[in-house]
Amino acid sequence: MMRVFGAVFCVAAAMPVTPVPSTGSRQGGATHVLIVTGLSAEPRFVKVFGSAAASIYDAARTQWHVADSDLVYLAEDPALDAKRMSGKATRESVGNAFATLARRTHPGDVVLIFLLGHGSGEMAGSSVNLPGPDPTSADYAQWLAPLSRASVIFVNASSASGDFVALLAAPNRVIVTATKTAVERNESIFGGYFATGLTGQAADANKDGRVSVVEAFNYARTEVARAYESSNRMLTEHAVLADTSGMASRIAFGGESASADPRVIALVGERRVLEGQVDSLRRMKATMDSTMYESQLERLLLQIAAKTAAIRGLQPGGKP
């Protein structure tokens, strides 16, 4: 059952998971980040888009310890920030980036995709405007399909982005859009606040040193509403979070558990796979014999606890 976060937030109770460094190996637990900024149309948007994208890029490198090979930033004009930007944001380059992700991701990995720009179109034709032909939401659905082994956080922080939700929602995937429909076409400010929330500590509602996807989303929605109210404007963008697997509260960025130890990386990946199995089992509860359900749930929770204990034992100050 898909959870859609709008005016009411229903956070699934689950063990937080912090992305750990990517090694490029065959082990799970790596974090991959793809950032795409579209056509600016006006000079002021060059700064707006660039600032939000750069904050995520820098956090990925310095806070989340994402390997350079797992961090891609495509933009309208890569010459504007050659140190960060990997290339021009065209339909071909974005498709190639997804193809690379499909080859590199494994069970237990986390993939964060962040799109920012001006959106247009409706339903399968919805898009973020890029130089040249625009990839549509149907294209993104096709590109995402091979990433089913990983936990995917897909954020379209563009205007008119709401129709992406229905087309892209799937198990093991969180979809965030800046608007609830394609009709909300005015300039959106959600992306900047979401990036701020995800990369700082202001959104850390439970003060555990990590920012979950749902915490960043809640923070951004609150700040967007506050910004409209302070300028005496009617709210013209209503962000949406769709979560079919209860991951939005589990997947968190930052925190002390990031490790370069390949043993920890492997264990975190294995734990994510088990947590995904718990999510699937809970969705099947109504159709299962209660004794069988409780037995399988207990078995999975014990395995998760064992993985967690092993991870803590390998970290500085941890107990075996």
C-alpha positions as CSV (number, residue, x, y, z in Angstrom):
1,M,0.0,0.0,0.0
2,M,1.5,3.3,-1.0
3,R,2.0,5.9,1.7
4,V,1.5,9.4,0.4
5,F,2.7,12.2,2.6
6,G,0.7,15.4,2.2
7,A,-1.1,17.3,4.9
8,V,-0.9,14.3,7.2
9,F,2.4,12.5,7.8
10,C,2.3,8.7,8.6
11,V,5.8,7.7,9.5
12,A,6.5,4.0,9.5
13,A,8.3,2.7,12.5
14,A,11.5,1.1,11.5
15,M,15.2,0.9,12.3
16,P,17.1,4.0,10.8
17,V,19.7,3.2,8.2
18,T,22.5,5.5,7.4
19,P,24.1,5.3,3.9
20,V,27.8,4.3,4.2
21,P,30.7,5.0,1.9
22,S,30.7,3.6,-1.6
23,T,33.5,1.3,-2.6
24,G,32.6,0.3,-6.1
25,S,32.9,-3.3,-5.0
26,R,30.3,-6.1,-5.4
27,Q,29.2,-5.7,-1.8
28,G,26.0,-4.0,-0.9
29,G,25.7,-0.9,1.3
30,A,27.1,1.7,-1.1
31,T,25.5,5.1,-1.7
32,H,25.1,6.5,-5.2
33,V,24.0,10.1,-5.9
34,L,22.8,11.5,-9.3
35,I,22.1,15.3,-9.4
36,V,20.5,16.9,-12.5
37,T,19.7,20.6,-12.9
38,G,17.7,21.8,-15.9
39,L,17.4,24.9,-18.0
40,S,17.5,28.0,-15.9
41,A,15.6,30.4,-18.3
42,E,16.7,33.4,-16.1
43,P,20.1,34.3,-14.6
44,R,18.7,34.1,-11.1
45,F,17.8,30.5,-11.5
46,V,21.4,29.6,-12.3
47,K,22.3,30.6,-8.8
48,V,19.2,29.0,-7.2
49,F,19.6,25.6,-8.9
50,G,23.4,25.6,-8.5
51,S,23.3,26.4,-4.8
52,A,20.9,23.5,-4.0
53,A,22.8,21.1,-6.2
54,A,26.2,22.1,-4.8
55,S,25.0,21.6,-1.2
56,I,24.0,18.0,-2.0
57,Y,27.1,17.3,-4.0
58,D,29.4,18.6,-1.2
59,A,27.5,16.7,1.5
60,A,27.7,13.5,-0.5
61,R,31.5,13.9,-0.7
62,T,32.4,15.2,2.7
63,Q,29.6,14.0,5.0
64,W,28.2,10.9,3.4
65,H,31.6,9.8,2.0
66,V,30.2,8.9,-1.5
67,A,33.0,7.8,-3.8
68,D,33.7,10.1,-6.8
69,S,32.7,7.3,-9.1
70,D,29.3,7.1,-7.5
71,L,28.6,10.8,-7.6
72,V,27.4,12.4,-10.8
73,Y,26.2,16.0,-11.3
74,L,24.8,17.0,-14.7
75,A,23.8,20.6,-15.4
76,E,22.8,23.1,-18.1
77,D,26.3,24.5,-18.4
78,P,29.0,22.3,-16.8
79,A,31.6,25.0,-17.4
80,L,30.1,27.1,-14.6
81,D,31.3,24.7,-11.9
82,A,33.8,22.3,-13.5
83,K,35.0,21.0,-10.2
84,R,31.6,19.6,-9.3
85,M,29.7,19.1,-12.6
86,S,30.3,15.9,-14.5
87,G,28.7,17.0,-17.8
88,K,25.8,18.6,-19.6
89,A,22.3,17.6,-18.6
90,T,20.9,16.2,-21.8
91,R,18.4,13.4,-22.3
92,E,21.3,11.2,-23.5
93,S,23.6,12.0,-20.6
94,V,20.9,11.4,-18.0
95,G,20.0,8.1,-19.6
96,N,23.6,7.1,-19.6
97,A,23.9,8.0,-15.9
98,F,21.0,5.7,-15.1
99,A,22.5,2.9,-17.2
100,T,25.7,3.3,-15.2
101,L,23.7,3.2,-11.9
102,A,22.0,0.0,-13.1
103,R,25.4,-1.7,-13.6
104,R,26.9,-0.5,-10.3
105,T,24.1,-0.9,-7.8
106,H,23.5,-4.1,-5.7
107,P,21.1,-5.2,-3.1
108,G,21.4,-3.0,0.0
109,D,22.7,0.0,-1.9
110,V,21.0,3.4,-1.6
111,V,20.5,5.6,-4.7
112,L,19.6,9.3,-4.3
113,I,18.4,11.0,-7.5
114,F,17.8,14.8,-7.3
115,L,16.2,16.7,-10.2
116,L,15.8,20.5,-10.1
117,G,14.5,22.9,-12.7
118,H,11.4,24.0,-14.5
119,G,8.9,21.3,-15.2
120,S,6.1,20.9,-17.8
121,G,3.8,18.4,-19.4
122,E,1.3,16.0,-17.8
123,M,1.3,12.3,-16.8
124,A,3.6,10.2,-19.0
125,G,4.7,13.4,-20.8
126,S,5.7,15.3,-17.6
127,S,9.3,16.4,-17.8
128,V,12.1,18.6,-16.4
129,N,13.2,21.0,-19.1
130,L,16.8,20.2,-20.2
131,P,18.9,21.4,-23.1
132,G,17.6,19.6,-26.2
133,P,14.9,17.0,-26.0
134,D,13.4,16.5,-22.6
135,P,13.3,13.1,-21.0
136,T,9.7,12.4,-19.8
137,S,8.4,10.7,-16.7
138,A,7.9,7.6,-18.8
139,D,11.6,7.7,-19.6
140,Y,12.5,8.0,-16.0
141,A,10.2,5.0,-15.2
142,Q,12.1,3.0,-17.8
143,W,15.5,4.0,-16.5
144,L,14.5,3.3,-12.9
145,A,13.3,-0.2,-13.6
146,P,16.8,-1.9,-13.5
147,L,17.5,-0.3,-10.1
148,S,15.0,-2.6,-8.3
149,R,17.8,-4.2,-6.3
150,A,18.6,-0.9,-4.5
151,S,16.7,1.4,-2.3
152,V,15.9,4.5,-4.5
153,I,15.1,8.0,-3.3
154,F,13.8,9.9,-6.4
155,V,13.3,13.6,-5.8
156,N,11.8,15.8,-8.5
157,A,12.0,19.3,-7.0
158,S,10.8,21.0,-10.1
159,S,7.6,22.9,-10.8
160,A,4.7,20.9,-12.3
161,S,6.3,17.7,-10.9
162,G,3.3,16.1,-9.2
163,D,2.4,13.6,-12.0
164,F,5.7,11.8,-11.5
165,V,4.3,10.2,-8.3
166,A,1.7,8.0,-9.9
167,L,4.0,6.9,-12.7
168,L,7.2,6.2,-10.7
169,A,5.9,4.8,-7.3
170,A,7.0,1.2,-6.8
171,P,8.3,-1.1,-4.0
172,N,11.7,-0.2,-2.5
173,R,11.3,3.3,-3.9
174,V,10.5,6.8,-2.4
175,I,9.2,9.5,-4.7
176,V,9.3,13.1,-3.6
177,T,7.8,15.9,-5.8
178,A,7.7,19.6,-5.2
179,T,4.0,19.8,-6.3
180,K,1.0,17.6,-6.0
181,T,-0.1,18.0,-9.6
182,A,1.3,19.1,-13.0
183,V,-1.1,22.1,-12.8
184,E,1.1,23.7,-10.1
185,R,3.4,25.3,-12.7
186,N,4.6,28.4,-10.8
187,E,8.2,28.7,-9.7
188,S,8.9,26.2,-6.9
189,I,11.1,26.9,-3.9
190,F,10.8,23.4,-2.3
191,G,14.1,22.1,-3.8
192,G,16.3,24.6,-2.0
193,Y,14.7,23.9,1.4
194,F,14.8,20.1,0.8
195,A,18.5,20.3,0.0
196,T,19.1,22.4,3.1
197,G,17.2,19.9,5.2
198,L,18.9,16.9,3.9
199,T,22.5,18.3,4.2
200,G,22.3,20.1,7.6
201,Q,21.0,19.4,11.1
202,A,18.0,21.8,11.1
203,A,15.7,19.0,9.9
204,D,17.0,16.4,12.4
205,A,13.7,16.3,14.4
206,N,14.7,13.4,16.7
207,K,18.2,14.7,17.2
208,D,20.0,11.4,16.4
209,G,22.6,13.1,14.3
210,R,21.1,11.8,11.0
211,V,18.5,13.3,8.7
212,S,16.0,10.8,7.3
213,V,14.2,11.5,4.0
214,V,10.9,12.1,5.7
215,E,12.6,14.6,8.1
216,A,14.0,16.5,5.2
217,F,10.6,16.5,3.5
218,N,8.8,17.7,6.6
219,Y,11.3,20.4,7.1
220,A,11.1,21.6,3.5
221,R,7.3,21.7,3.5
222,T,7.3,23.7,6.8
223,E,9.8,26.2,5.5
224,V,8.0,26.6,2.1
225,A,4.7,27.4,3.9
226,R,6.5,29.8,6.2
227,A,8.2,31.6,3.2
228,Y,4.8,32.0,1.4
229,E,3.2,33.3,4.6
230,S,5.9,35.8,5.3
231,S,5.6,37.3,1.9
232,N,1.8,37.3,2.0
233,R,1.4,35.0,-1.0
234,M,-1.0,32.2,-1.5
235,L,0.7,28.8,-1.3
236,T,0.9,27.5,-4.9
237,E,3.1,24.4,-4.4
238,H,2.2,21.4,-2.3
239,A,5.0,18.8,-2.0
240,V,4.2,15.1,-1.9
241,L,6.1,12.1,-0.6
242,A,5.0,8.6,-1.8
243,D,6.5,5.6,-0.1
244,T,5.4,2.0,-0.9
245,S,7.9,0.3,1.4
246,G,8.2,2.4,4.6
247,M,11.7,3.5,3.6
248,A,11.3,7.3,4.1
249,S,11.9,7.1,7.8
250,R,14.6,4.4,7.6
251,I,16.9,5.9,5.0
252,A,19.0,8.6,6.7
253,F,22.0,10.6,5.6
254,G,24.9,11.7,7.8
255,G,25.7,10.3,11.2
256,E,28.4,8.4,13.0
257,S,27.8,5.0,11.4
258,A,29.4,5.9,8.1
259,S,32.4,3.7,7.8
260,A,35.1,2.8,5.2
261,D,35.4,-0.7,6.7
262,P,34.3,-3.1,3.9
263,R,33.0,-5.5,6.6
264,V,30.7,-2.7,7.9
265,I,29.6,-1.8,4.4
266,A,28.7,-5.4,3.6
267,L,26.8,-5.8,6.9
268,V,24.8,-2.6,6.4
269,G,23.8,-3.8,2.9
270,E,22.7,-7.1,4.3
271,R,20.7,-5.4,7.0
272,R,18.9,-3.2,4.4
273,V,17.9,-6.3,2.5
274,L,16.5,-7.9,5.6
275,E,14.6,-4.7,6.4
276,G,13.1,-4.7,3.0
277,Q,11.9,-8.3,3.6
278,V,10.3,-7.1,6.8
279,D,8.5,-4.3,4.9
280,S,7.2,-6.9,2.3
281,L,6.1,-9.3,5.1
282,R,4.2,-6.6,6.9
283,R,2.3,-5.7,3.7
284,M,1.3,-9.4,3.4
285,K,0.1,-9.7,7.0
286,A,-3.6,-9.6,6.2
287,T,-3.3,-12.6,3.8
288,M,-1.1,-14.8,6.0
289,D,-1.8,-17.2,8.8
290,S,-1.0,-15.3,12.0
291,T,1.3,-18.0,13.5
292,M,3.3,-18.1,10.3
293,Y,3.5,-14.3,10.1
294,E,4.7,-13.9,13.7
295,S,7.3,-16.7,13.1
296,Q,8.7,-15.1,10.0
297,L,8.7,-11.7,11.5
298,E,10.6,-12.9,14.6
299,R,13.2,-14.6,12.4
300,L,13.8,-11.5,10.3
301,L,14.0,-9.2,13.4
302,L,16.5,-11.5,15.1
303,Q,18.6,-11.5,12.0
304,I,18.5,-7.7,11.8
305,A,19.5,-7.4,15.5
306,A,22.4,-9.7,14.8
307,K,23.6,-7.6,11.9
308,T,23.2,-4.4,14.0
309,A,25.3,-6.0,16.8
310,A,28.0,-7.0,14.4
311,I,28.1,-3.5,12.9
312,R,28.5,-1.9,16.3
313,G,31.2,-4.4,17.2
314,L,33.3,-3.3,14.2
315,Q,32.9,0.4,14.9
316,P,35.3,2.4,17.2
317,G,34.2,1.9,20.8
318,G,31.7,-0.8,19.8
319,K,31.3,-4.0,21.7
320,P,31.5,-7.3,19.7
